């Protein structure tokens, strides 16, 4: 019984570890104000008065564009 518990615990730890290896931070986006056209960099929507303008970016300054194929 003890060997089964050890193997199960090891398998669970490996499965959880695999999920964290593929995790990545959320991308950043440049958002444009619908009112005055001002730009802001954020990972999350800023509200109803904003729309996505450019992105996604790797950094919080919205300078390093993520290139996808």
CHARMM-style PDB file with segment names, atoms N, HN, CA, C and O in Angstrom:
ATOM      1  N   UNK     1       0.826  -1.199   0.000  1.00  0.00      PROA
ATOM      2  CA  UNK     1       0.000   0.000   0.000  1.00  0.00      PROA
ATOM      3  C   UNK     1       0.864   1.254   0.000  1.00  0.00      PROA
ATOM      4  O   UNK     1       0.531   2.238  -0.661  1.00  0.00      PROA
ATOM      5  N   UNK     2       1.973   1.224   0.739  1.00  0.00      PROA
ATOM      6  HN  UNK     2       2.243   0.425   1.276  1.00  0.00      PROA
ATOM      7  CA  UNK     2       2.848   2.379   0.845  1.00  0.00      PROA
ATOM      8  C   UNK     2       3.518   2.697  -0.495  1.00  0.00      PROA
ATOM      9  O   UNK     2       3.702   3.867  -0.829  1.00  0.00      PROA
ATOM     10  N   UNK     3       3.890   1.650  -1.276  1.00  0.00      PROA
ATOM     11  HN  UNK     3       3.740   0.699  -1.005  1.00  0.00      PROA
ATOM     12  CA  UNK     3       4.515   1.864  -2.587  1.00  0.00      PROA
ATOM     13  C   UNK     3       3.532   2.518  -3.546  1.00  0.00      PROA
ATOM     14  O   UNK     3       3.918   3.381  -4.335  1.00  0.00      PROA
ATOM     15  N   UNK     4       2.260   2.115  -3.487  1.00  0.00      PROA
ATOM     16  HN  UNK     4       1.947   1.414  -2.847  1.00  0.00      PROA
ATOM     17  CA  UNK     4       1.233   2.695  -4.338  1.00  0.00      PROA
ATOM     18  C   UNK     4       1.070   4.189  -4.048  1.00  0.00      PROA
ATOM     19  O   UNK     4       0.956   4.998  -4.969  1.00  0.00      PROA
ATOM     20  N   UNK     5       1.059   4.538  -2.791  1.00  0.00      PROA
ATOM     21  HN  UNK     5       1.151   3.881  -2.043  1.00  0.00      PROA
ATOM     22  CA  UNK     5       0.909   5.938  -2.389  1.00  0.00      PROA
ATOM     23  C   UNK     5       2.108   6.760  -2.861  1.00  0.00      PROA
ATOM     24  O   UNK     5       1.940   7.892  -3.314  1.00  0.00      PROA
ATOM     25  N   UNK     6       3.300   6.208  -2.760  1.00  0.00      PROA
ATOM     26  HN  UNK     6       3.437   5.288  -2.392  1.00  0.00      PROA
ATOM     27  CA  UNK     6       4.504   6.903  -3.199  1.00  0.00      PROA
ATOM     28  C   UNK     6       4.487   7.116  -4.711  1.00  0.00      PROA
ATOM     29  O   UNK     6       4.818   8.202  -5.188  1.00  0.00      PROA
ATOM     30  N   UNK     7       4.103   6.084  -5.467  1.00  0.00      PROA
ATOM     31  HN  UNK     7       3.835   5.202  -5.080  1.00  0.00      PROA
ATOM     32  CA  UNK     7       4.044   6.201  -6.928  1.00  0.00      PROA
ATOM     33  C   UNK     7       2.980   7.201  -7.362  1.00  0.00      PROA
ATOM     34  O   UNK     7       3.187   7.978  -8.294  1.00  0.00      PROA
ATOM     35  N   UNK     8       1.853   7.172  -6.684  1.00  0.00      PROA
ATOM     36  HN  UNK     8       1.685   6.540  -5.928  1.00  0.00      PROA
ATOM     37  CA  UNK     8       0.771   8.109  -7.012  1.00  0.00      PROA
ATOM     38  C   UNK     8       1.202   9.545  -6.737  1.00  0.00      PROA
ATOM     39  O   UNK     8       0.936  10.440  -7.538  1.00  0.00      PROA
ATOM     40  N   UNK     9       1.855   9.759  -5.625  1.00  0.00      PROA
ATOM     41  HN  UNK     9       2.071   9.032  -4.974  1.00  0.00      PROA
ATOM     42  CA  UNK     9       2.334  11.097  -5.277  1.00  0.00      PROA
ATOM     43  C   UNK     9       3.368  11.581  -6.291  1.00  0.00      PROA
ATOM     44  O   UNK     9       3.337  12.742  -6.700  1.00  0.00      PROA
ATOM     45  N   UNK    10       4.274  10.709  -6.696  1.00  0.00      PROA
ATOM     46  HN  UNK    10       4.299   9.766  -6.365  1.00  0.00      PROA
ATOM     47  CA  UNK    10       5.285  11.061  -7.687  1.00  0.00      PROA
ATOM     48  C   UNK    10       4.642  11.390  -9.028  1.00  0.00      PROA
ATOM     49  O   UNK    10       5.028  12.366  -9.670  1.00  0.00      PROA
ATOM     50  N   UNK    11       3.678  10.602  -9.457  1.00  0.00      PROA
ATOM     51  HN  UNK    11       3.364   9.808  -8.935  1.00  0.00      PROA
ATOM     52  CA  UNK    11       2.985  10.852 -10.719  1.00  0.00      PROA
ATOM     53  C   UNK    11       2.252  12.183 -10.684  1.00  0.00      PROA
ATOM     54  O   UNK    11       2.294  12.943 -11.651  1.00  0.00      PROA
ATOM     55  N   UNK    12       1.588  12.464  -9.589  1.00  0.00      PROA
ATOM     56  HN  UNK    12       1.553  11.847  -8.803  1.00  0.00      PROA
ATOM     57  CA  UNK    12       0.879  13.734  -9.442  1.00  0.00      PROA
ATOM     58  C   UNK    12       1.852  14.912  -9.492  1.00  0.00      PROA
ATOM     59  O   UNK    12       1.566  15.920 -10.137  1.00  0.00      PROA
ATOM     60  N   UNK    13       2.980  14.796  -8.828  1.00  0.00      PROA
ATOM     61  HN  UNK    13       3.212  13.976  -8.303  1.00  0.00      PROA
ATOM     62  CA  UNK    13       3.985  15.863  -8.838  1.00  0.00      PROA
ATOM     63  C   UNK    13       4.533  16.084 -10.252  1.00  0.00      PROA
ATOM     64  O   UNK    13       4.749  17.226 -10.658  1.00  0.00      PROA
ATOM     65  N   UNK    14       4.756  15.019 -10.989  1.00  0.00      PROA
ATOM     66  HN  UNK    14       4.581  14.092 -10.659  1.00  0.00      PROA
ATOM     67  CA  UNK    14       5.244  15.147 -12.365  1.00  0.00      PROA
ATOM     68  C   UNK    14       4.216  15.809 -13.272  1.00  0.00      PROA
ATOM     69  O   UNK    14       4.564  16.652 -14.099  1.00  0.00      PROA
ATOM     70  N   UNK    15       2.961  15.433 -13.120  1.00  0.00      PROA
ATOM     71  HN  UNK    15       2.678  14.748 -12.448  1.00  0.00      PROA
ATOM     72  CA  UNK    15       1.912  16.037 -13.939  1.00  0.00      PROA
ATOM     73  C   UNK    15       1.757  17.525 -13.653  1.00  0.00      PROA
ATOM     74  O   UNK    15       1.597  18.323 -14.576  1.00  0.00      PROA
ATOM     75  N   UNK    16       1.803  17.897 -12.392  1.00  0.00      PROA
ATOM     76  HN  UNK    16       1.933  17.248 -11.641  1.00  0.00      PROA
ATOM     77  CA  UNK    16       1.710  19.311 -12.030  1.00  0.00      PROA
ATOM     78  C   UNK    16       2.928  20.086 -12.510  1.00  0.00      PROA
ATOM     79  O   UNK    16       2.805  21.238 -12.927  1.00  0.00      PROA
ATOM     80  N   UNK    17       4.094  19.472 -12.457  1.00  0.00      PROA
ATOM     81  HN  UNK    17       4.194  18.537 -12.118  1.00  0.00      PROA
ATOM     82  CA  UNK    17       5.324  20.116 -12.921  1.00  0.00      PROA
ATOM     83  C   UNK    17       5.312  20.355 -14.411  1.00  0.00      PROA
ATOM     84  O   UNK    17       5.821  21.376 -14.872  1.00  0.00      PROA
ATOM     85  N   UNK    18       4.745  19.443 -15.179  1.00  0.00      PROA
ATOM     86  HN  UNK    18       4.331  18.613 -14.805  1.00  0.00      PROA
ATOM     87  CA  UNK    18       4.682  19.602 -16.640  1.00  0.00      PROA
ATOM     88  C   UNK    18       3.824  20.798 -17.026  1.00  0.00      PROA
ATOM     89  O   UNK    18       4.133  21.496 -17.991  1.00  0.00      PROA
ATOM     90  N   UNK    19       2.769  21.035 -16.296  1.00  0.00      PROA
ATOM     91  HN  UNK    19       2.518  20.467 -15.511  1.00  0.00      PROA
ATOM     92  CA  UNK    19       1.905  22.172 -16.587  1.00  0.00      PROA
ATOM     93  C   UNK    19       2.599  23.502 -16.363  1.00  0.00      PROA
ATOM     94  O   UNK    19       2.365  24.452 -17.110  1.00  0.00      PROA
ATOM     95  N   UNK    20       3.436  23.585 -15.362  1.00  0.00      PROA
ATOM     96  HN  UNK    20       3.626  22.813 -14.755  1.00  0.00      PROA
ATOM     97  CA  UNK    20       4.124  24.840 -15.086  1.00  0.00      PROA
ATOM     98  C   UNK    20       5.268  25.085 -16.061  1.00  0.00      PROA
ATOM     99  O   UNK    20       5.674  26.232 -16.243  1.00  0.00      PROA
ATOM    100  N   UNK    21       5.793  24.051 -16.687  1.00  0.00      PROA
ATOM    101  HN  UNK    21       5.463  23.118 -16.539  1.00  0.00      PROA
ATOM    102  CA  UNK    21       6.874  24.236 -17.654  1.00  0.00      PROA
ATOM    103  C   UNK    21       6.389  24.931 -18.911  1.00  0.00      PROA
ATOM    104  O   UNK    21       7.161  25.640 -19.556  1.00  0.00      PROA
ATOM    105  N   UNK    22       5.143  24.746 -19.270  1.00  0.00      PROA
ATOM    106  HN  UNK    22       4.516  24.170 -18.746  1.00  0.00      PROA
ATOM    107  CA  UNK    22       4.608  25.351 -20.489  1.00  0.00      PROA
ATOM    108  C   UNK    22       3.905  26.679 -20.225  1.00  0.00      PROA
ATOM    109  O   UNK    22       3.465  27.337 -21.167  1.00  0.00      PROA
ATOM    110  N   UNK    23       3.795  27.077 -18.976  1.00  0.00      PROA
ATOM    111  HN  UNK    23       4.153  26.541 -18.211  1.00  0.00      PROA
ATOM    112  CA  UNK    23       3.117  28.323 -18.642  1.00  0.00      PROA
ATOM    113  C   UNK    23       3.961  29.514 -19.088  1.00  0.00      PROA
ATOM    114  O   UNK    23       5.190  29.479 -19.036  1.00  0.00      PROA
ATOM    115  N   UNK    24       3.283  30.555 -19.524  1.00  0.00      PROA
ATOM    116  HN  UNK    24       2.284  30.584 -19.567  1.00  0.00      PROA
ATOM    117  CA  UNK    24       3.953  31.783 -19.964  1.00  0.00      PROA
ATOM    118  C   UNK    24       3.189  32.980 -19.395  1.00  0.00      PROA
ATOM    119  O   UNK    24       1.996  32.876 -19.114  1.00  0.00      PROA
ATOM    120  N   UNK    25       3.861  34.097 -19.229  1.00  0.00      PROA
ATOM    121  HN  UNK    25       4.831  34.181 -19.458  1.00  0.00      PROA
ATOM    122  CA  UNK    25       3.153  35.278 -18.731  1.00  0.00      PROA
ATOM    123  C   UNK    25       2.156  35.792 -19.776  1.00  0.00      PROA
ATOM    124  O   UNK    25       2.324  35.562 -20.974  1.00  0.00      PROA
ATOM    125  N   UNK    26       1.147  36.470 -19.317  1.00  0.00      PROA
ATOM    126  HN  UNK    26       1.011  36.656 -18.344  1.00  0.00      PROA
ATOM    127  CA  UNK    26       0.147  37.031 -20.221  1.00  0.00      PROA
ATOM    128  C   UNK    26       0.792  38.103 -21.094  1.00  0.00      PROA
ATOM    129  O   UNK    26       1.654  38.844 -20.620  1.00  0.00      PROA
ATOM    130  N   UNK    27       0.389  38.197 -22.361  1.00  0.00      PROA
ATOM    131  HN  UNK    27      -0.311  37.595 -22.746  1.00  0.00      PROA
ATOM    132  CA  UNK    27       0.958  39.221 -23.235  1.00  0.00      PROA
ATOM    133  C   UNK    27       0.438  40.616 -22.875  1.00  0.00      PROA
ATOM    134  O   UNK    27      -0.605  40.764 -22.238  1.00  0.00      PROA
ATOM    135  N   UNK    28       1.181  41.615 -23.293  1.00  0.00      PROA
ATOM    136  HN  UNK    28       2.029  41.495 -23.810  1.00  0.00      PROA
ATOM    137  CA  UNK    28       0.799  43.016 -23.098  1.00  0.00      PROA
ATOM    138  C   UNK    28       0.207  43.533 -24.400  1.00  0.00      PROA
ATOM    139  O   UNK    28       0.570  43.061 -25.477  1.00  0.00      PROA
ATOM    140  N   UNK    29      -0.685  44.480 -24.314  1.00  0.00      PROA
ATOM    141  HN  UNK    29      -0.980  44.864 -23.440  1.00  0.00      PROA
ATOM    142  CA  UNK    29      -1.333  45.060 -25.488  1.00  0.00      PROA
ATOM    143  C   UNK    29      -1.313  46.582 -25.376  1.00  0.00      PROA
ATOM    144  O   UNK    29      -1.364  47.133 -24.276  1.00  0.00      PROA
ATOM    145  N   UNK    30      -1.238  47.254 -26.522  1.00  0.00      PROA
ATOM    146  HN  UNK    30      -1.196  46.806 -27.415  1.00  0.00      PROA
ATOM    147  CA  UNK    30      -1.442  48.705 -26.546  1.00  0.00      PROA
ATOM    148  C   UNK    30      -2.926  48.929 -26.755  1.00  0.00      PROA
ATOM    149  O   UNK    30      -3.534  48.383 -27.676  1.00  0.00      PROA
ATOM    150  N   UNK    31      -3.486  49.731 -25.897  1.00  0.00      PROA
ATOM    151  HN  UNK    31      -2.993  50.175 -25.149  1.00  0.00      PROA
ATOM    152  CA  UNK    31      -4.910  50.050 -25.950  1.00  0.00      PROA
ATOM    153  C   UNK    31      -5.076  51.510 -26.357  1.00  0.00      PROA
ATOM    154  O   UNK    31      -4.314  52.371 -25.917  1.00  0.00      PROA
ATOM    155  N   UNK    32      -6.071  51.788 -27.195  1.00  0.00      PROA
ATOM    156  HN  UNK    32      -6.690  51.088 -27.552  1.00  0.00      PROA
ATOM    157  CA  UNK    32      -6.349  53.154 -27.657  1.00  0.00      PROA
ATOM    158  C   UNK    32      -7.675  53.618 -27.064  1.00  0.00      PROA
ATOM    159  O   UNK    32      -8.671  52.895 -27.077  1.00  0.00      PROA
ATOM    160  N   UNK    33      -7.659  54.850 -26.541  1.00  0.00      PROA
ATOM    161  HN  UNK    33      -6.849  55.437 -26.530  1.00  0.00      PROA
ATOM    162  CA  UNK    33      -8.868  55.447 -25.995  1.00  0.00      PROA
ATOM    163  C   UNK    33      -9.817  55.803 -27.142  1.00  0.00      PROA
ATOM    164  O   UNK    33      -9.393  56.375 -28.146  1.00  0.00      PROA
ATOM    165  N   UNK    34     -11.090  55.467 -26.993  1.00  0.00      PROA
ATOM    166  HN  UNK    34     -11.435  55.002 -26.177  1.00  0.00      PROA
ATOM    167  CA  UNK    34     -12.088  55.811 -28.001  1.00  0.00      PROA
ATOM    168  C   UNK    34     -12.450  57.293 -27.944  1.00  0.00      PROA
ATOM    169  O   UNK    34     -13.045  57.831 -28.878  1.00  0.00      PROA
ATOM    170  N   UNK    35     -12.089  57.941 -26.851  1.00  0.00      PROA
ATOM    171  HN  UNK    35     -11.606  57.504 -26.092  1.00  0.00      PROA
ATOM    172  CA  UNK    35     -12.445  59.353 -26.670  1.00  0.00      PROA
ATOM    173  C   UNK    35     -11.423  60.284 -27.306  1.00  0.00      PROA
ATOM    174  O   UNK    35     -11.777  61.144 -28.112  1.00  0.00      PROA
ATOM    175  N   UNK    36     -10.124  60.108 -26.934  1.00  0.00      PROA
ATOM    176  HN  UNK    36      -9.836  59.409 -26.279  1.00  0.00      PROA
ATOM    177  CA  UNK    36      -9.111  61.044 -27.427  1.00  0.00      PROA
ATOM    178  C   UNK    36      -7.949  60.380 -28.170  1.00  0.00      PROA
ATOM    179  O   UNK    36      -7.016  61.067 -28.585  1.00  0.00      PROA
ATOM    180  N   UNK    37      -7.990  59.053 -28.343  1.00  0.00      PROA
ATOM    181  HN  UNK    37      -8.748  58.495 -28.006  1.00  0.00      PROA
ATOM    182  CA  UNK    37      -6.938  58.361 -29.087  1.00  0.00      PROA
ATOM    183  C   UNK    37      -5.655  58.119 -28.311  1.00  0.00      PROA
ATOM    184  O   UNK    37      -4.664  57.674 -28.890  1.00  0.00      PROA
ATOM    185  N   UNK    38      -5.648  58.400 -27.013  1.00  0.00      PROA
ATOM    186  HN  UNK    38      -6.453  58.761 -26.542  1.00  0.00      PROA
ATOM    187  CA  UNK    38      -4.457  58.175 -26.196  1.00  0.00      PROA
ATOM    188  C   UNK    38      -4.135  56.681 -26.155  1.00  0.00      PROA
ATOM    189  O   UNK    38      -5.039  55.846 -26.197  1.00  0.00      PROA
ATOM    190  N   UNK    39      -2.845  56.346 -26.072  1.00  0.00      PROA
ATOM    191  HN  UNK    39      -2.110  57.024 -26.037  1.00  0.00      PROA
ATOM    192  CA  UNK    39      -2.415  54.960 -26.015  1.00  0.00      PROA
ATOM    193  C   UNK    39      -1.949  54.595 -24.606  1.00  0.00      PROA
ATOM    194  O   UNK    39      -1.344  55.411 -23.911  1.00  0.00      PROA
ATOM    195  N   UNK    40      -2.240  53.356 -24.194  1.00  0.00      PROA
ATOM    196  HN  UNK    40      -2.732  52.694 -24.758  1.00  0.00      PROA
ATOM    197  CA  UNK    40      -1.793  52.843 -22.906  1.00  0.00      PROA
ATOM    198  C   UNK    40      -1.405  51.381 -23.094  1.00  0.00      PROA
ATOM    199  O   UNK    40      -1.946  50.695 -23.961  1.00  0.00      PROA
ATOM    200  N   UNK    41      -0.463  50.908 -22.275  1.00  0.00      PROA
ATOM    201  HN  UNK    41      -0.024  51.465 -21.570  1.00  0.00      PROA
ATOM    202  CA  UNK    41       0.006  49.533 -22.347  1.00  0.00      PROA
ATOM    203  C   UNK    41      -0.517  48.775 -21.130  1.00  0.00      PROA
ATOM    204  O   UNK    41      -0.295  49.191 -19.993  1.00  0.00      PROA
ATOM    205  N   UNK    42      -1.220  47.651 -21.370  1.00  0.00      PROA
ATOM    206  HN  UNK    42      -1.400  47.313 -22.293  1.00  0.00      PROA
ATOM    207  CA  UNK    42      -1.798  46.890 -20.269  1.00  0.00      PROA
ATOM    208  C   UNK    42      -2.005  45.440 -20.686  1.00  0.00      PROA
ATOM    209  O   UNK    42      -2.166  45.140 -21.869  1.00  0.00      PROA
ATOM    210  N   UNK    43      -2.000  44.539 -19.696  1.00  0.00      PROA
ATOM    211  HN  UNK    43      -1.869  44.783 -18.735  1.00  0.00      PROA
ATOM    212  CA  UNK    43      -2.287  43.132 -19.958  1.00  0.00      PROA
ATOM    213  C   UNK    43      -3.780  42.857 -19.973  1.00  0.00      PROA
ATOM    214  O   UNK    43      -4.221  41.874 -20.568  1.00  0.00      PROA
ATOM    215  N   UNK    44      -4.551  43.698 -19.338  1.00  0.00      PROA
ATOM    216  HN  UNK    44      -4.192  44.497 -18.856  1.00  0.00      PROA
ATOM    217  CA  UNK    44      -5.991  43.485 -19.231  1.00  0.00      PROA
ATOM    218  C   UNK    44      -6.745  44.656 -19.841  1.00  0.00      PROA
ATOM    219  O   UNK    44      -6.211  45.763 -19.910  1.00  0.00      PROA
ATOM    220  N   UNK    45      -7.977  44.434 -20.285  1.00  0.00      PROA
ATOM    221  HN  UNK    45      -8.411  43.535 -20.229  1.00  0.00      PROA
ATOM    222  CA  UNK    45      -8.776  45.537 -20.843  1.00  0.00      PROA
ATOM    223  C   UNK    45      -8.933  46.662 -19.824  1.00  0.00      PROA
ATOM    224  O   UNK    45      -9.050  46.421 -18.623  1.00  0.00      PROA
ATOM    225  N   UNK    46      -8.934  47.889 -20.326  1.00  0.00      PROA
ATOM    226  HN  UNK    46      -8.838  48.084 -21.303  1.00  0.00      PROA
ATOM    227  CA  UNK    46      -9.021  49.057 -19.448  1.00  0.00      PROA
ATOM    228  C   UNK    46     -10.456  49.538 -19.246  1.00  0.00      PROA
ATOM    229  O   UNK    46     -10.697  50.440 -18.443  1.00  0.00      PROA
ATOM    230  N   UNK    47     -11.393  48.958 -19.953  1.00  0.00      PROA
ATOM    231  HN  UNK    47     -11.197  48.226 -20.606  1.00  0.00      PROA
ATOM    232  CA  UNK    47     -12.797  49.346 -19.802  1.00  0.00      PROA
ATOM    233  C   UNK    47     -13.448  49.531 -21.156  1.00  0.00      PROA
ATOM    234  O   UNK    47     -12.830  49.300 -22.195  1.00  0.00      PROA
ATOM    235  N   UNK    48     -14.704  49.951 -21.133  1.00  0.00      PROA
ATOM    236  HN  UNK    48     -15.206  50.139 -20.289  1.00  0.00      PROA
ATOM    237  CA  UNK    48     -15.486  50.086 -22.362  1.00  0.00      PROA
ATOM    238  C   UNK    48     -14.972  51.182 -23.282  1.00  0.00      PROA
ATOM    239  O   UNK    48     -15.201  51.121 -24.490  1.00  0.00      PROA
ATOM    240  N   UNK    49     -14.294  52.166 -22.754  1.00  0.00      PROA
ATOM    241  HN  UNK    49     -14.108  52.216 -21.773  1.00  0.00      PROA
ATOM    242  CA  UNK    49     -13.814  53.284 -23.557  1.00  0.00      PROA
ATOM    243  C   UNK    49     -12.486  53.016 -24.240  1.00  0.00      PROA
ATOM    244  O   UNK    49     -11.886  53.939 -24.791  1.00  0.00      PROA
ATOM    245  N   UNK    50     -12.015  51.787 -24.219  1.00  0.00      PROA
ATOM    246  HN  UNK    50     -12.502  51.037 -23.771  1.00  0.00      PROA
ATOM    247  CA  UNK    50     -10.719  51.442 -24.802  1.00  0.00      PROA
ATOM    248  C   UNK    50     -10.866  50.287 -25.777  1.00  0.00      PROA
ATOM    249  O   UNK    50     -11.728  49.426 -25.604  1.00  0.00      PROA
ATOM    250  N   UNK    51     -10.006  50.271 -26.822  1.00  0.00      PROA
ATOM    251  HN  UNK    51      -9.306  50.971 -26.962  1.00  0.00      PROA
ATOM    252  CA  UNK    51      -9.970  49.176 -27.785  1.00  0.00      PROA
ATOM    253  C   UNK    51      -8.516  48.784 -28.037  1.00  0.00      PROA
ATOM    254  O   UNK    51      -7.616  49.616 -27.921  1.00  0.00      PROA
ATOM    255  N   UNK    52      -8.284  47.495 -28.388  1.00  0.00      PROA
ATOM    256  HN  UNK    52      -9.015  46.820 -28.483  1.00  0.00      PROA
ATOM    257  CA  UNK    52      -6.927  47.044 -28.684  1.00  0.00      PROA
ATOM    258  C   UNK    52      -6.422  47.762 -29.931  1.00  0.00      PROA
ATOM    259  O   UNK    52      -7.114  47.837 -30.947  1.00  0.00      PROA
ATOM    260  N   UNK    53      -5.196  48.290 -29.833  1.00  0.00      PROA
ATOM    261  HN  UNK    53      -4.634  48.229 -29.008  1.00  0.00      PROA
ATOM    262  CA  UNK    53      -4.610  48.989 -30.968  1.00  0.00      PROA
ATOM    263  C   UNK    53      -3.489  48.170 -31.598  1.00  0.00      PROA
ATOM    264  O   UNK    53      -3.466  47.993 -32.816  1.00  0.00      PROA
ATOM    265  N   UNK    54      -2.559  47.667 -30.785  1.00  0.00      PROA
ATOM    266  HN  UNK    54      -2.578  47.811 -29.796  1.00  0.00      PROA
ATOM    267  CA  UNK    54      -1.410  46.904 -31.268  1.00  0.00      PROA
ATOM    268  C   UNK    54      -1.090  45.789 -30.291  1.00  0.00      PROA
ATOM    269  O   UNK    54      -1.475  45.823 -29.122  1.00  0.00      PROA
ATOM    270  N   UNK    55      -0.372  44.801 -30.804  1.00  0.00      PROA
ATOM    271  HN  UNK    55      -0.059  44.774 -31.753  1.00  0.00      PROA
ATOM    272  CA  UNK    55       0.097  43.764 -29.898  1.00  0.00      PROA
ATOM    273  C   UNK    55      -0.072  42.398 -30.499  1.00  0.00      PROA
ATOM    274  O   UNK    55      -0.543  42.259 -31.628  1.00  0.00      PROA
ATOM    275  N   UNK    56       0.301  41.413 -29.767  1.00  0.00      PROA
ATOM    276  HN  UNK    56       0.684  41.526 -28.850  1.00  0.00      PROA
ATOM    277  CA  UNK    56       0.757  41.392 -28.374  1.00  0.00      PROA
ATOM    278  C   UNK    56       2.246  41.693 -28.231  1.00  0.00      PROA
ATOM    279  O   UNK    56       3.021  41.522 -29.173  1.00  0.00      PROA
ATOM    280  N   UNK    57       2.631  42.143 -27.042  1.00  0.00      PROA
ATOM    281  HN  UNK    57       2.002  42.282 -26.277  1.00  0.00      PROA
ATOM    282  CA  UNK    57       4.016  42.479 -26.722  1.00  0.00      PROA
ATOM    283  C   UNK    57       4.507  41.621 -25.563  1.00  0.00      PROA
ATOM    284  O   UNK    57       3.709  41.098 -24.786  1.00  0.00      PROA
ATOM    285  N   UNK    58       5.843  41.478 -25.451  1.00  0.00      PROA
ATOM    286  HN  UNK    58       6.492  41.903 -26.083  1.00  0.00      PROA
ATOM    287  CA  UNK    58       6.458  40.694 -24.378  1.00  0.00      PROA
ATOM    288  C   UNK    58       6.677  41.510 -23.103  1.00  0.00      PROA
ATOM    289  O   UNK    58       6.750  40.940 -22.014  1.00  0.00      PROA
ATOM    290  N   UNK    59       6.782  42.815 -23.220  1.00  0.00      PROA
ATOM    291  HN  UNK    59       6.724  43.279 -24.104  1.00  0.00      PROA
ATOM    292  CA  UNK    59       7.209  43.644 -22.090  1.00  0.00      PROA
ATOM    293  C   UNK    59       6.160  44.683 -21.714  1.00  0.00      PROA
ATOM    294  O   UNK    59       5.247  44.976 -22.486  1.00  0.00      PROA
ATOM    295  N   UNK    60       6.311  45.235 -20.510  1.00  0.00      PROA
ATOM    296  HN  UNK    60       7.053  44.997 -19.882  1.00  0.00      PROA
ATOM    297  CA  UNK    60       5.350  46.194 -19.970  1.00  0.00      PROA
ATOM    298  C   UNK    60       5.442  47.570 -20.623  1.00  0.00      PROA
ATOM    299  O   UNK    60       4.593  48.423 -20.368  1.00  0.00      PROA
ATOM    300  N   UNK    61       6.440  47.802 -21.447  1.00  0.00      PROA
ATOM    301  HN  UNK    61       7.130  47.109 -21.654  1.00  0.00      PROA
ATOM    302  CA  UNK    61       6.551  49.081 -22.154  1.00  0.00      PROA
ATOM    303  C   UNK    61       5.996  48.977 -23.574  1.00  0.00      PROA
ATOM    304  O   UNK    61       6.018  49.945 -24.334  1.00  0.00      PROA
ATOM    305  N   UNK    62       5.498  47.787 -23.921  1.00  0.00      PROA
ATOM    306  HN  UNK    62       5.480  47.000 -23.304  1.00  0.00      PROA
ATOM    307  CA  UNK    62       4.939  47.518 -25.251  1.00  0.00      PROA
ATOM    308  C   UNK    62       5.930  47.875 -26.354  1.00  0.00      PROA
ATOM    309  O   UNK    62       5.589  48.572 -27.310  1.00  0.00      PROA
ATOM    310  N   UNK    63       7.171  47.384 -26.207  1.00  0.00      PROA
ATOM    311  HN  UNK    63       7.449  46.818 -25.431  1.00  0.00      PROA
ATOM    312  CA  UNK    63       8.198  47.639 -27.198  1.00  0.00      PROA
ATOM    313  C   UNK    63       8.614  46.369 -27.942  1.00  0.00      PROA
ATOM    314  O   UNK    63       8.940  46.438 -29.126  1.00  0.00      PROA
ATOM    315  N   UNK    64       8.609  45.209 -27.271  1.00  0.00      PROA
ATOM    316  HN  UNK    64       8.344  45.154 -26.309  1.00  0.00      PROA
ATOM    317  CA  UNK    64       9.070  43.960 -27.870  1.00  0.00      PROA
ATOM    318  C   UNK    64       7.876  43.156 -28.367  1.00  0.00      PROA
ATOM    319  O   UNK    64       7.227  42.443 -27.601  1.00  0.00      PROA
ATOM    320  N   UNK    65       7.600  43.281 -29.653  1.00  0.00      PROA
ATOM    321  HN  UNK    65       8.127  43.860 -30.275  1.00  0.00      PROA
ATOM    322  CA  UNK    65       6.466  42.609 -30.269  1.00  0.00      PROA
ATOM    323  C   UNK    65       6.657  41.100 -30.277  1.00  0.00      PROA
ATOM    324  O   UNK    65       7.755  40.622 -30.563  1.00  0.00      PROA
ATOM    325  N   UNK    66       5.612  40.343 -29.971  1.00  0.00      PROA
ATOM    326  HN  UNK    66       4.720  40.731 -29.739  1.00  0.00      PROA
ATOM    327  CA  UNK    66       5.659  38.883 -30.050  1.00  0.00      PROA
ATOM    328  C   UNK    66       5.368  38.491 -31.494  1.00  0.00      PROA
ATOM    329  O   UNK    66       4.306  38.803 -32.034  1.00  0.00      PROA
ATOM    330  N   UNK    67       6.315  37.810 -32.105  1.00  0.00      PROA
ATOM    331  HN  UNK    67       7.178  37.556 -31.667  1.00  0.00      PROA
ATOM    332  CA  UNK    67       6.155  37.392 -33.502  1.00  0.00      PROA
ATOM    333  C   UNK    67       5.616  35.970 -33.513  1.00  0.00      PROA
ATOM    334  O   UNK    67       6.224  35.068 -32.937  1.00  0.00      PROA
ATOM    335  N   UNK    68       4.482  35.769 -34.165  1.00  0.00      PROA
ATOM    336  HN  UNK    68       3.988  36.502 -34.633  1.00  0.00      PROA
ATOM    337  CA  UNK    68       3.892  34.444 -34.285  1.00  0.00      PROA
ATOM    338  C   UNK    68       3.884  34.030 -35.747  1.00  0.00      PROA
ATOM    339  O   UNK    68       3.833  34.865 -36.650  1.00  0.00      PROA
ATOM    340  N   UNK    69       3.936  32.733 -35.958  1.00  0.00      PROA
ATOM    341  HN  UNK    69       3.977  32.054 -35.225  1.00  0.00      PROA
ATOM    342  CA  UNK    69       3.919  32.225 -37.340  1.00  0.00      PROA
ATOM    343  C   UNK    69       2.659  31.483 -37.635  1.00  0.00      PROA
ATOM    344  OT1 UNK    69       2.479  30.990 -38.749  1.00  0.00      PROA
TER     345      UNK     69
END
